Every structure is written in structure tokens, then in C-alpha cells.
Amino acid sequence: MKSIEAHRLEFDTEYPDLDSVSDALDRLQKNSIDQVNWKSFDYKPEVAFSIGYTRHEILLKYYVAEDYFKAEKTESNENVFEDSCVEFFVLPDDDGVYYNLEFNGIETCLMGSGTSRENRKRADPEIITEIRRKTSIRKEPVTERKGKFEWTLTIALPMKVFFHHKTGTLKGKTLRANFYKCGDKLTVPHYLTWSPVGTPKPDFHRPEFFGIVRFN
């Protein structure tokens, strides 16, 4: 199980623009999403993330370089994991309810909640609209392209999107979470994790393998 620290970032406004967020996250430590847990899926794109927070939001930035890229899903809660996809799964409390937040390269988001893979419920699209996102590429659908392709995605997650919980301030808290990169329907599928997952086949919905994020 891995652990990282998330630092509080200071801005001139309570909800800074995403360019400022992106620049601030660029100055933080980058954490690799590089665990190949399943030998049948050994393709390993280069993926990392940085994480920070403010009083109101968790701030994330993903950095991706891959040989196959696709971004066909354009509507909230479509199966973005079939595209080139980065993901953040987080367990805010000890009640067993965790959230899966999944994004393709053109910012489309799938969000769900529940205690396991089997009993999940996808979030109301109105909740998803509260998540601020900015991709480094054009926000247009992309059929699969081959060849080295680099992209980044900056995300600001308001605490209110965790609608089953009252999280309050993050400072001093420890959350369980994992960070992923996948592409289920690419020519060469892949399933990378930040904190290792010990299952026989790819399964991101395993909170027992989540790592630790300390908000200092």
C-alpha cells in the first residue's frame, strides 16, 4: 500500500482559474501510475499525477504519454473507461462508500458511488457539472490514433460532489484512494495503478488495496 502527502495550495481567490491550478500542480511532486498488476496486460504508458488542495477543492493533474489514444465519449456517465482514461477512486470516510471519478482525454466524466462494484449508482449529471476540468487538447471526439501522444488533464473537485458525506476541511485528514490509467477498448488495452492491486484479473473496484493520501 502506497502513501503520499497532499499540500494545501494558496491562491488569490477561493476558486482559482484552472490555468493557475495547473501551474501550481506542475510545481509539486509527480507520482507515477506505473503498477502493472496483471501479466496479460503488460503495456505500460507513461502516466503520473500531482495532487494538492484548497479549502474547497481537491486539485489533481494527470500527465500522460501513450501509444494509442481515443476519446469518443462526450456525455456525462458514458463508459469513458473504454477510451484513454484516467481515474481517481476515493473513500472519504470509514463507512465503506467510495466514489469513482473517471475522465477521458477530452474531459468527459463518469462518476459513481457505492460500497463495491456490484451496487454502484452513477451520479446525477448536475453533480458532475460542478467538477472543473481542463484538458491540454481540443475538446472534440477522437477516434483511435496510433503513435506517441501526450496530454494532460487538470481537475478541481469541489468537496460538495462527495454527496454522501460531509467532509468539512481536508487539512489534517487522511483519506484512502487509488489512481488509475486504463483503456479498455484500445487496440492494446491497459490497466495501470498507483497503489498495487492484488487480484487475479483487472479490478479497480477494490478499496482494500487503496493507498493513503494525507492532507497536510
MDAnalysis code that builds the backbone (N, CA, C; Angstrom):
import MDAnalysis as mda
import numpy as np

u = mda.Universe.empty(648, n_residues=216, atom_resindex=np.repeat(np.arange(216), 3), trajectory=True)
u.add_TopologyAttr("name", ["N", "CA", "C"] * 216)
u.add_TopologyAttr("resid", np.arange(1, 217))
u.add_TopologyAttr("resname", ["MET", "LYS", "SER", "ILE", "GLU", "ALA", "HIS", "ARG", "LEU", "GLU", "PHE", "ASP", "THR", "GLU", "TYR", "PRO", "ASP", "LEU", "ASP", "SER", "VAL", "SER", "ASP", "ALA", "LEU", "ASP", "ARG", "LEU", "GLN", "LYS", "ASN", "SER", "ILE", "ASP", "GLN", "VAL", "ASN", "TRP", "LYS", "SER", "PHE", "ASP", "TYR", "LYS", "PRO", "GLU", "VAL", "ALA", "PHE", "SER", "ILE", "GLY", "TYR", "THR", "ARG", "HIS", "GLU", "ILE", "LEU", "LEU", "LYS", "TYR", "TYR", "VAL", "ALA", "GLU", "ASP", "TYR", "PHE", "LYS", "ALA", "GLU", "LYS", "THR", "GLU", "SER", "ASN", "GLU", "ASN", "VAL", "PHE", "GLU", "ASP", "SER", "CYS", "VAL", "GLU", "PHE", "PHE", "VAL", "LEU", "PRO", "ASP", "ASP", "ASP", "GLY", "VAL", "TYR", "TYR", "ASN", "LEU", "GLU", "PHE", "ASN", "GLY", "ILE", "GLU", "THR", "CYS", "LEU", "MET", "GLY", "SER", "GLY", "THR", "SER", "ARG", "GLU", "ASN", "ARG", "LYS", "ARG", "ALA", "ASP", "PRO", "GLU", "ILE", "ILE", "THR", "GLU", "ILE", "ARG", "ARG", "LYS", "THR", "SER", "ILE", "ARG", "LYS", "GLU", "PRO", "VAL", "THR", "GLU", "ARG", "LYS", "GLY", "LYS", "PHE", "GLU", "TRP", "THR", "LEU", "THR", "ILE", "ALA", "LEU", "PRO", "MET", "LYS", "VAL", "PHE", "PHE", "HIS", "HIS", "LYS", "THR", "GLY", "THR", "LEU", "LYS", "GLY", "LYS", "THR", "LEU", "ARG", "ALA", "ASN", "PHE", "TYR", "LYS", "CYS", "GLY", "ASP", "LYS", "LEU", "THR", "VAL", "PRO", "HIS", "TYR", "LEU", "THR", "TRP", "SER", "PRO", "VAL", "GLY", "THR", "PRO", "LYS", "PRO", "ASP", "PHE", "HIS", "ARG", "PRO", "GLU", "PHE", "PHE", "GLY", "ILE", "VAL", "ARG", "PHE", "ASN"])
u.atoms.positions = np.array([
    [0.843, -1.194, 0.000],
    [0.000, 0.000, 0.000],
    [0.883, 1.250, 0.000],
    [0.639, 2.155, -0.930],
    [1.431, 3.372, -1.022],
    [0.791, 4.501, -0.213],
    [1.584, 5.540, 0.027],
    [1.061, 6.723, 0.702],
    [1.725, 7.968, 0.116],
    [0.984, 9.062, 0.089],
    [1.510, 10.338, -0.377],
    [0.941, 11.447, 0.497],
    [1.549, 12.624, 0.388],
    [1.053, 13.801, 1.074],
    [0.509, 14.786, 0.044],
    [-0.632, 15.373, 0.362],
    [-1.223, 16.418, -0.473],
    [-1.055, 17.748, 0.252],
    [-0.438, 18.710, -0.421],
    [-0.152, 20.002, 0.205],
    [-1.252, 21.013, -0.102],
    [-1.532, 21.847, 0.887],
    [-2.504, 22.920, 0.655],
    [-1.852, 23.995, -0.202],
    [-2.569, 24.428, -1.232],
    [-2.087, 25.450, -2.152],
    [-2.818, 26.757, -1.892],
    [-2.093, 27.833, -1.972],
    [-2.666, 29.152, -1.711],
    [-2.805, 29.931, -3.012],
    [-3.979, 30.526, -3.193],
    [-4.267, 31.333, -4.372],
    [-4.888, 32.655, -3.934],
    [-5.033, 33.572, -4.871],
    [-5.605, 34.879, -4.564],
    [-7.120, 34.826, -4.427],
    [-7.733, 33.782, -4.970],
    [-9.186, 33.649, -4.908],
    [-9.535, 32.266, -4.364],
    [-10.771, 32.102, -3.871],
    [-11.182, 30.819, -3.304],
    [-11.326, 29.743, -4.369],
    [-11.700, 30.146, -5.582],
    [-11.831, 29.197, -6.686],
    [-10.956, 29.682, -7.839],
    [-9.666, 29.397, -7.783],
    [-8.741, 29.906, -8.798],
    [-9.030, 29.312, -10.175],
    [-8.667, 30.056, -11.215],
    [-8.859, 29.546, -12.572],
    [-7.956, 28.338, -12.779],
    [-8.348, 27.497, -13.716],
    [-7.654, 26.224, -13.895],
    [-6.252, 26.375, -14.478],
    [-5.977, 27.459, -15.155],
    [-4.601, 27.694, -15.595],
    [-3.685, 27.895, -14.391],
    [-4.162, 28.642, -13.404],
    [-3.377, 28.854, -12.187],
    [-3.224, 27.553, -11.414],
    [-4.300, 26.769, -11.357],
    [-4.248, 25.471, -10.690],
    [-3.228, 24.563, -11.378],
    [-3.285, 24.534, -12.702],
    [-2.374, 23.690, -13.474],
    [-0.916, 24.075, -13.217],
    [-0.628, 25.367, -13.224],
    [0.738, 25.829, -12.990],
    [1.211, 25.450, -11.584],
    [0.327, 25.590, -10.606],
    [0.692, 25.252, -9.228],
    [0.957, 23.757, -9.084],
    [0.149, 22.935, -9.725],
    [0.340, 21.484, -9.642],
    [1.603, 21.037, -10.370],
    [2.000, 21.780, -11.402],
    [3.244, 21.456, -12.103],
    [4.461, 21.571, -11.185],
    [4.337, 22.394, -10.155],
    [5.475, 22.620, -9.254],
    [5.541, 21.592, -8.123],
    [4.546, 20.727, -8.032],
    [4.521, 19.714, -6.983],
    [5.165, 18.409, -7.448],
    [5.386, 17.520, -6.504],
    [5.923, 16.199, -6.826],
    [4.980, 15.435, -7.728],
    [5.528, 14.755, -8.715],
    [4.722, 13.901, -9.590],
    [4.834, 12.455, -9.115],
    [3.697, 11.804, -9.051],
    [3.601, 10.432, -8.563],
    [3.258, 9.517, -9.726],
    [4.041, 8.475, -9.923],
    [3.856, 7.601, -11.081],
    [2.690, 6.637, -10.887],
    [1.917, 6.475, -11.944],
    [0.915, 5.408, -12.025],
    [1.554, 4.343, -12.909],
    [2.259, 3.415, -12.288],
    [3.135, 2.530, -13.052],
    [3.084, 1.069, -12.624],
    [2.078, 0.719, -11.827],
    [1.983, -0.663, -11.378],
    [1.273, -1.520, -12.425],
    [1.992, -2.491, -12.976],
    [1.400, -3.462, -13.900],
    [1.089, -4.713, -13.068],
    [-0.152, -4.848, -12.669],
    [-0.542, -5.916, -11.752],
    [-0.951, -7.209, -12.449],
    [-1.200, -7.136, -13.768],
    [-1.741, -8.290, -14.488],
    [-0.908, -8.544, -15.737],
    [-0.242, -9.705, -15.783],
    [0.713, -10.009, -16.839],
    [0.071, -10.056, -18.217],
    [-1.217, -10.338, -18.280],
    [-1.901, -10.373, -19.579],
    [-2.038, -8.985, -20.189],
    [-1.868, -7.942, -19.373],
    [-1.987, -6.561, -19.840],
    [-0.710, -5.835, -19.418],
    [0.359, -6.029, -20.204],
    [1.664, -5.525, -19.790],
    [2.084, -4.242, -20.500],
    [1.220, -3.703, -21.379],
    [1.550, -2.418, -21.999],
    [1.526, -1.336, -20.915],
    [2.535, -0.468, -20.941],
    [2.732, 0.483, -19.850],
    [3.000, 1.887, -20.390],
    [1.953, 2.667, -20.640],
    [2.174, 4.067, -20.998],
    [2.813, 4.823, -19.831],
    [3.333, 5.995, -20.124],
    [3.936, 6.826, -19.081],
    [2.852, 7.710, -18.474],
    [2.590, 7.526, -17.182],
    [1.489, 8.244, -16.523],
    [1.929, 8.677, -15.131],
    [1.602, 9.919, -14.770],
    [1.878, 10.422, -13.434],
    [0.771, 11.401, -13.050],
    [0.727, 11.735, -11.765],
    [-0.239, 12.725, -11.303],
    [0.387, 13.554, -10.192],
    [-0.151, 14.746, -9.996],
    [0.170, 15.557, -8.829],
    [-1.136, 15.912, -8.138],
    [-1.062, 16.144, -6.838],
    [-2.271, 16.402, -6.057],
    [-2.010, 17.503, -5.037],
    [-2.980, 18.388, -4.895],
    [-2.973, 19.422, -3.871],
    [-4.406, 19.691, -3.453],
    [-4.589, 20.706, -2.648],
    [-5.966, 21.022, -2.237],
    [-6.058, 22.463, -1.764],
    [-7.288, 22.960, -1.740],
    [-7.611, 24.244, -1.136],
    [-8.702, 23.997, -0.097],
    [-9.225, 25.050, 0.440],
    [-10.288, 24.892, 1.442],
    [-11.523, 24.240, 0.852],
    [-11.715, 24.398, -0.446],
    [-12.956, 23.953, -1.073],
    [-12.802, 22.772, -2.026],
    [-11.586, 22.521, -2.525],
    [-11.440, 21.570, -3.628],
    [-10.206, 20.693, -3.473],
    [-10.315, 19.467, -3.970],
    [-9.149, 18.630, -4.234],
    [-8.683, 18.931, -5.651],
    [-7.400, 19.144, -5.832],
    [-6.839, 19.525, -7.127],
    [-5.947, 18.405, -7.645],
    [-6.185, 17.992, -8.876],
    [-5.440, 16.900, -9.489],
    [-4.954, 17.308, -10.875],
    [-3.802, 16.789, -11.248],
    [-3.362, 16.915, -12.637],
    [-2.715, 15.611, -13.055],
    [-3.177, 15.088, -14.184],
    [-2.637, 13.862, -14.763],
    [-1.762, 14.216, -15.956],
    [-0.662, 13.474, -16.088],
    [0.298, 13.657, -17.176],
    [0.420, 12.309, -17.891],
    [0.098, 12.276, -19.185],
    [0.013, 11.009, -19.904],
    [0.799, 11.076, -21.207],
    [1.549, 10.014, -21.487],
    [2.169, 9.803, -22.802],
    [1.900, 8.361, -23.179],
    [1.175, 8.145, -24.278],
    [0.769, 6.789, -24.650],
    [0.836, 6.588, -26.157],
    [0.843, 5.331, -26.563],
    [0.985, 4.985, -27.977],
    [-0.346, 4.832, -28.698],
    [-1.435, 4.791, -27.948],
    [-2.776, 4.682, -28.531],
    [-3.666, 5.647, -27.765],
    [-4.398, 6.475, -28.495],
    [-5.261, 7.454, -27.835],
    [-6.628, 7.441, -28.486],
    [-7.652, 7.459, -27.638],
    [-9.028, 7.527, -28.117],
    [-9.857, 8.317, -27.125],
    [-10.782, 9.145, -27.625],
    [-11.685, 9.917, -26.768],
    [-13.002, 10.108, -27.513],
    [-13.817, 9.074, -27.513],
    [-15.072, 9.104, -28.273],
    [-16.282, 9.479, -27.427],
    [-16.213, 9.299, -26.117],
    [-17.370, 9.553, -25.240],
    [-17.455, 11.043, -24.932],
    [-18.648, 11.616, -25.104],
    [-18.823, 13.057, -24.928],
    [-19.866, 13.436, -23.883],
    [-20.657, 12.476, -23.401],
    [-21.727, 12.773, -22.448],
    [-21.388, 12.222, -21.068],
    [-21.772, 12.950, -20.025],
    [-21.522, 12.508, -18.657],
    [-22.054, 11.096, -18.429],
    [-21.274, 10.312, -17.725],
    [-21.602, 8.939, -17.318],
    [-21.598, 7.926, -18.457],
    [-21.104, 8.316, -19.637],
    [-20.812, 7.292, -20.639],
    [-19.586, 6.506, -20.193],
    [-19.343, 5.380, -20.832],
    [-18.265, 4.483, -20.417],
    [-16.901, 4.997, -20.870],
    [-16.421, 6.031, -20.195],
    [-15.155, 6.655, -20.588],
    [-13.978, 5.718, -20.398],
    [-14.130, 4.668, -19.589],
    [-13.035, 3.708, -19.403],
    [-12.732, 2.922, -20.668],
    [-13.613, 3.006, -21.661],
    [-13.331, 2.389, -22.952],
    [-12.397, 3.254, -23.793],
    [-12.294, 4.544, -23.449],
    [-11.378, 5.476, -24.103],
    [-10.040, 5.474, -23.356],
    [-9.156, 6.385, -23.753],
    [-7.970, 6.671, -22.939],
    [-8.452, 7.394, -21.692],
    [-8.238, 6.802, -20.533],
    [-8.951, 7.223, -19.332],
    [-8.023, 7.290, -18.129],
    [-8.183, 8.355, -17.325],
    [-7.522, 8.456, -16.022],
    [-8.608, 8.467, -14.952],
    [-8.276, 7.916, -13.767],
    [-9.310, 7.715, -12.762],
    [-8.791, 8.013, -11.359],
    [-9.728, 8.441, -10.498],
    [-9.460, 8.706, -9.094],
    [-10.586, 8.065, -8.292],
    [-10.238, 7.076, -7.484],
    [-11.201, 6.419, -6.603],
    [-10.861, 6.836, -5.173],
    [-11.867, 7.266, -4.404],
    [-11.572, 7.797, -3.079],
    [-12.637, 7.380, -2.075],
    [-12.194, 7.047, -0.882],
    [-13.036, 6.638, 0.237],
    [-12.929, 7.731, 1.296],
    [-13.913, 8.661, 1.368],
    [-13.768, 9.809, 2.266],
    [-13.925, 9.490, 3.747],
    [-14.590, 8.382, 4.083],
    [-14.884, 8.077, 5.482],
    [-14.715, 6.576, 5.704],
    [-15.065, 6.114, 6.895],
    [-14.923, 4.692, 7.196],
    [-16.229, 3.924, 7.054],
    [-17.180, 4.509, 6.306],
    [-18.481, 3.858, 6.118],
    [-18.498, 2.897, 4.935],
    [-17.383, 2.782, 4.208],
    [-17.296, 1.860, 3.087],
    [-17.753, 2.419, 1.761],
    [-18.346, 3.613, 1.727],
    [-18.834, 4.213, 0.478],
    [-17.690, 4.974, -0.190],
    [-17.339, 4.556, -1.400],
    [-16.286, 5.253, -2.137],
    [-16.831, 5.765, -3.466],
    [-16.118, 6.720, -4.019],
    [-16.510, 7.353, -5.281],
    [-15.495, 6.977, -6.358],
    [-15.996, 6.678, -7.545],
    [-15.126, 6.506, -8.710],
    [-15.334, 7.683, -9.649],
    [-14.256, 8.374, -9.942],
    [-14.270, 9.517, -10.854],
    [-13.349, 9.189, -12.014],
    [-13.923, 9.109, -13.211],
    [-13.212, 8.631, -14.385],
    [-13.343, 9.658, -15.506],
    [-12.227, 9.949, -16.170],
    [-12.195, 11.016, -17.168],
    [-11.443, 10.558, -18.410],
    [-12.022, 10.823, -19.593],
    [-11.230, 10.610, -20.801],
    [-10.457, 11.883, -21.128],
    [-9.701, 11.852, -22.215],
    [-8.807, 12.957, -22.523],
    [-9.479, 14.244, -22.937],
    [-10.779, 14.204, -23.241],
    [-11.497, 15.430, -23.605],
    [-12.465, 15.851, -22.504],
    [-12.157, 15.441, -21.271],
    [-12.821, 15.924, -20.056],
    [-14.141, 15.239, -19.715],
    [-14.621, 14.330, -20.535],
    [-15.881, 13.661, -20.211],
    [-15.704, 12.837, -18.943],
    [-16.692, 12.916, -18.042],
    [-16.574, 12.302, -16.725],
    [-17.682, 11.286, -16.472],
    [-17.283, 10.164, -15.906],
    [-18.196, 9.189, -15.312],
    [-17.949, 9.218, -13.811],
    [-19.038, 9.338, -13.031],
    [-18.897, 9.355, -11.574],
    [-19.915, 8.422, -10.962],
    [-19.461, 7.595, -10.032],
    [-20.364, 6.689, -9.336],
    [-20.027, 6.616, -7.861],
    [-20.908, 5.972, -7.101],
    [-20.672, 5.784, -5.674],
    [-21.297, 4.474, -5.225],
    [-20.780, 3.929, -4.129],
    [-21.288, 2.681, -3.576],
    [-20.208, 2.009, -2.755],
    [-20.493, 0.818, -2.265],
    [-19.539, 0.115, -1.414],
    [-18.777, -0.981, -2.146],
    [-19.163, -1.266, -3.395],
    [-18.471, -2.287, -4.169],
    [-18.794, -2.084, -5.641],
    [-18.207, -2.915, -6.489],
    [-18.502, -2.838, -7.920],
    [-19.979, -3.131, -8.189],
    [-20.561, -4.066, -7.452],
    [-21.892, -4.575, -7.779],
    [-23.028, -3.607, -7.471],
    [-22.882, -2.757, -6.457],
    [-24.022, -1.942, -6.042],
    [-23.829, -0.452, -6.308],
    [-23.134, -0.131, -7.376],
    [-22.831, 1.273, -7.628],
    [-23.992, 2.008, -8.295],
    [-24.051, 3.300, -8.014],
    [-25.046, 4.175, -8.634],
    [-24.316, 5.366, -9.240],
    [-24.606, 5.648, -10.493],
    [-23.944, 6.774, -11.150],
    [-24.556, 8.093, -10.680],
    [-23.705, 9.095, -10.573],
    [-24.113, 10.382, -10.030],
    [-25.007, 11.133, -11.007],
    [-25.829, 12.003, -10.461],
    [-26.641, 12.906, -11.275],
    [-25.694, 13.773, -12.114],
    [-25.955, 13.885, -13.423],
    [-25.083, 14.723, -14.258],
    [-24.934, 16.158, -13.746],
    [-25.930, 16.657, -13.022],
    [-25.812, 18.012, -12.471],
    [-24.691, 18.092, -11.444],
    [-24.471, 17.017, -10.717],
    [-23.347, 16.983, -9.777],
    [-22.029, 17.003, -10.537],
    [-21.970, 16.246, -11.622],
    [-20.738, 16.175, -12.411],
    [-20.363, 17.538, -12.990],
    [-21.366, 18.361, -13.314],
    [-21.058, 19.686, -13.868],
    [-20.307, 20.570, -12.874],
    [-20.354, 20.230, -11.594],
    [-19.633, 21.009, -10.588],
    [-18.133, 20.753, -10.623],
    [-17.713, 19.676, -11.292],
    [-16.291, 19.330, -11.368],
    [-15.639, 20.147, -12.470],
    [-14.680, 20.965, -12.114],
    [-14.000, 21.795, -13.104],
    [-12.859, 20.998, -13.737],
    [-12.754, 21.092, -15.065],
    [-11.781, 20.288, -15.801],
    [-11.167, 21.101, -16.931],
    [-9.903, 20.813, -17.223],
    [-9.260, 21.444, -18.381],
    [-8.246, 20.492, -18.980],
    [-8.474, 20.133, -20.236],
    [-7.558, 19.262, -20.958],
    [-6.562, 20.098, -21.758],
    [-5.443, 19.479, -22.084],
    [-4.436, 20.160, -22.896],
    [-4.706, 20.017, -24.383],
    [-5.737, 19.256, -24.747],
    [-6.048, 19.033, -26.162],
    [-7.420, 19.609, -26.481],
    [-7.776, 19.599, -27.741],
    [-9.074, 20.123, -28.153],
    [-10.195, 19.225, -27.649],
    [-11.293, 19.851, -27.257],
    [-12.417, 19.096, -26.698],
    [-13.340, 18.595, -27.810],
    [-12.789, 17.772, -28.678],
    [-13.563, 17.177, -29.760],
    [-13.339, 15.678, -29.752],
    [-14.350, 14.884, -30.119],
    [-14.180, 13.425, -30.119],
    [-13.019, 13.005, -31.018],
    [-12.315, 11.969, -30.565],
    [-11.156, 11.465, -31.301],
    [-11.294, 9.953, -31.440],
    [-11.381, 9.468, -32.674],
    [-11.288, 8.020, -32.876],
    [-9.847, 7.601, -32.632],
    [-9.625, 6.324, -32.440],
    [-8.294, 5.902, -32.018],
    [-7.215, 6.333, -33.006],
    [-6.157, 6.901, -32.435],
    [-4.986, 7.258, -33.218],
    [-3.787, 6.547, -32.618],
    [-2.882, 6.133, -33.475],
    [-1.686, 5.407, -33.046],
    [-0.472, 6.295, -33.210],
    [0.497, 6.080, -32.368],
    [1.690, 6.905, -32.345],
    [1.752, 7.671, -31.038],
    [2.938, 8.033, -30.612],
    [3.131, 8.696, -29.321],
    [2.261, 9.940, -29.220],
    [1.471, 10.000, -28.159],
    [0.541, 11.110, -27.954],
    [0.610, 11.513, -26.495],
    [0.820, 12.809, -26.241],
    [0.923, 13.312, -24.874],
    [-0.235, 14.247, -24.560],
    [-0.759, 14.130, -23.354],
    [-1.844, 15.008, -22.934],
    [-1.852, 15.138, -21.414],
    [-2.471, 16.221, -20.937],
    [-2.638, 16.419, -19.508],
    [-4.105, 16.751, -19.229],
    [-4.507, 16.525, -18.005],
    [-5.857, 16.874, -17.573],
    [-5.782, 17.437, -16.165],
    [-6.265, 18.660, -16.003],
    [-6.320, 19.328, -14.706],
    [-7.754, 19.279, -14.191],
    [-7.917, 18.908, -12.921],
    [-9.244, 18.680, -12.342],
    [-9.332, 19.377, -10.994],
    [-10.442, 20.064, -10.755],
    [-10.740, 20.646, -9.445],
    [-12.047, 20.029, -8.955],
    [-11.950, 19.256, -7.878],
    [-13.099, 18.528, -7.338],
    [-13.637, 19.253, -6.111],
    [-14.775, 19.938, -6.220],
    [-15.365, 20.559, -5.029],
    [-15.783, 19.485, -4.025],
    [-15.600, 19.765, -2.759],
    [-15.935, 18.774, -1.750],
    [-17.413, 18.408, -1.777],
    [-18.259, 19.304, -2.277],
    [-19.696, 19.029, -2.285],
    [-20.083, 17.931, -3.275],
    [-19.195, 17.558, -4.198],
    [-19.563, 16.481, -5.121],
    [-19.565, 15.125, -4.417],
    [-18.934, 15.047, -3.254],
    [-18.981, 13.810, -2.466],
    [-20.266, 13.826, -1.645],
    [-21.363, 13.600, -2.338],
    [-22.687, 13.932, -1.831],
    [-23.176, 13.012, -0.723],
    [-22.534, 11.892, -0.496],
    [-22.915, 11.020, 0.612],
    [-22.233, 11.409, 1.927],
    [-21.329, 12.373, 1.874],
    [-20.509, 12.684, 3.037],
    [-20.464, 14.192, 3.302],
    [-20.194, 14.539, 4.539],
    [-19.888, 15.907, 4.914],
    [-18.418, 15.935, 5.312],
    [-17.583, 16.255, 4.348],
    [-16.147, 16.099, 4.549],
    [-15.530, 17.226, 5.368],
    [-16.100, 18.439, 5.290],
    [-15.508, 19.553, 6.012],
    [-14.126, 19.877, 5.483],
    [-13.294, 20.439, 6.337],
    [-11.946, 20.802, 5.918],
    [-11.086, 19.559, 5.735],
    [-10.185, 19.622, 4.765],
    [-9.313, 18.486, 4.489],
    [-8.039, 18.507, 5.318],
    [-7.648, 19.668, 5.798],
    [-6.371, 19.792, 6.491],
    [-6.313, 18.836, 7.686],
    [-5.248, 18.035, 7.706],
    [-5.063, 17.088, 8.798],
    [-5.757, 15.755, 8.601],
    [-6.524, 15.613, 7.520],
    [-7.249, 14.364, 7.295],
    [-6.410, 13.362, 6.501],
    [-6.765, 12.104, 6.648],
    [-6.178, 11.022, 5.869],
    [-7.291, 10.286, 5.152],
    [-7.202, 10.200, 3.828],
    [-8.199, 9.504, 3.029],
    [-7.558, 8.307, 2.352],
    [-8.366, 7.304, 2.075],
    [-7.929, 6.159, 1.276],
    [-8.309, 6.416, -0.178],
    [-7.381, 6.130, -1.095],
    [-7.638, 6.420, -2.505],
    [-6.694, 5.619, -3.386],
    [-7.060, 5.537, -4.667],
    [-6.158, 4.999, -5.670],
    [-6.320, 5.792, -6.952],
    [-5.289, 5.737, -7.785],
    [-5.229, 6.493, -9.027],
    [-4.916, 5.503, -10.139],
    [-5.635, 5.647, -11.259],
    [-5.552, 4.627, -12.296],
    [-5.396, 5.243, -13.687],
    [-4.934, 4.405, -14.609],
    [-4.943, 4.708, -16.043],
    [-5.380, 3.444, -16.765],
    [-6.343, 3.595, -17.676],
    [-6.817, 2.424, -18.408],
    [-7.247, 2.817, -19.817],
    [-7.601, 1.813, -20.572],
    [-8.110, 1.996, -21.926],
    [-8.681, 0.673, -22.389],
    [-9.898, 0.366, -21.954],
    [-10.477, -0.966, -22.172],
    [-10.646, -1.329, -23.638],
    [-10.974, -0.335, -24.479],
    [-11.299, -0.641, -25.873],
    [-10.257, -0.090, -26.836],
    [-9.047, 0.110, -26.356],
    [-7.960, 0.487, -27.248],
    [-7.407, -0.757, -27.945],
    [-6.648, -0.563, -29.013],
    [-6.043, -1.691, -29.711],
    [-5.232, -2.549, -28.746],
    [-4.505, -1.882, -27.862],
    [-3.766, -2.583, -26.800],
    [-4.317, -2.089, -25.459],
    [-5.232, -2.821, -24.854],
    [-5.795, -2.387, -23.567],
    [-4.711, -2.363, -22.483],
    [-4.944, -1.528, -21.466],
    [-4.002, -1.476, -20.353],
    [-4.732, -1.098, -19.079],
    [-4.134, -1.481, -17.942],
    [-4.725, -1.233, -16.625],
    [-3.588, -0.973, -15.640],
    [-3.275, 0.291, -15.438],
    [-2.198, 0.672, -14.531],
    [-2.769, 1.251, -13.242],
    [-2.059, 1.029, -12.127],
    [-2.494, 1.569, -10.849],
    [-1.339, 2.290, -10.164],
    [-1.684, 3.192, -9.267],
    [-0.679, 3.834, -8.408],
    [-0.325, 2.904, -7.246],
    [-1.312, 2.558, -6.439],
    [-1.095, 1.598, -5.361],
    [-1.420, 0.206, -5.896],
    [-0.574, -0.779, -5.656],
    [-0.760, -2.109, -6.247],
    [-2.112, -2.733, -5.879],
    [-2.649, -3.502, -6.814],
    [-3.915, -4.218, -6.620],
    [-3.645, -5.713, -6.785],
    [-3.965, -6.488, -5.772],
    [-3.652, -7.910, -5.788],
    [-4.836, -8.786, -6.111],
    [-5.331, -8.682, -7.341],
    [-6.451, -9.502, -7.784],
    [-6.015, -10.327, -8.989],
    [-6.687, -11.448, -9.270],
    [-6.288, -12.299, -10.404],
    [-6.452, -11.626, -11.760],
    [-7.427, -10.743, -11.882],
    [-7.665, -10.043, -13.141],
    [-7.944, -8.580, -12.847],
    [-7.899, -7.702, -13.858],
    [-8.069, -6.271, -13.610],
    [-9.361, -5.949, -12.876],
    [-9.228, -5.233, -11.774],
    [-10.385, -4.816, -10.982],
    [-9.971, -3.605, -10.157],
    [-10.451, -2.428, -10.558],
    [-10.138, -1.203, -9.832],
    [-11.043, -1.004, -8.617],
    [-12.159, -1.709, -8.585],
    [-13.141, -1.518, -7.512],
    [-12.800, -2.395, -6.311],
    [-11.615, -2.171, -5.762],
    [-11.144, -2.956, -4.625],
    [-10.559, -2.009, -3.577],
    [-11.412, -1.400, -2.761],
    [-10.928, -0.407, -1.799],
    [-9.949, -0.961, -0.780],
    [-9.904, -2.292, -0.601],
    [-8.931, -2.852, 0.333],
    [-7.493, -2.633, -0.136],
    [-7.327, -2.273, -1.424],
    [-5.994, -2.009, -1.950],
    [-5.729, -0.517, -2.133],
    [-6.663, 0.322, -1.729],
    [-6.432, 1.774, -1.842],
    [-5.206, 2.164, -1.017],
    [-4.482, 3.163, -1.505],
    [-3.392, 3.727, -0.744],
    [-3.881, 4.829, 0.188],
    [-2.938, 5.585, 0.731],
    [-3.233, 6.599, 1.738],
    [-2.829, 7.964, 1.201],
    [-3.727, 8.946, 1.344],
    [-3.440, 10.339, 0.993],
    [-3.586, 11.166, 2.264],
    [-2.490, 11.781, 2.681],
    [-2.500, 12.632, 3.882],
    [-2.532, 14.091, 3.458],
    [-3.518, 14.819, 3.949],
    [-3.676, 16.231, 3.616],
    [-3.026, 17.052, 4.730],
    [-1.885, 17.667, 4.406],
    [-1.168, 18.386, 5.453],
    [-1.278, 19.903, 5.321],
])
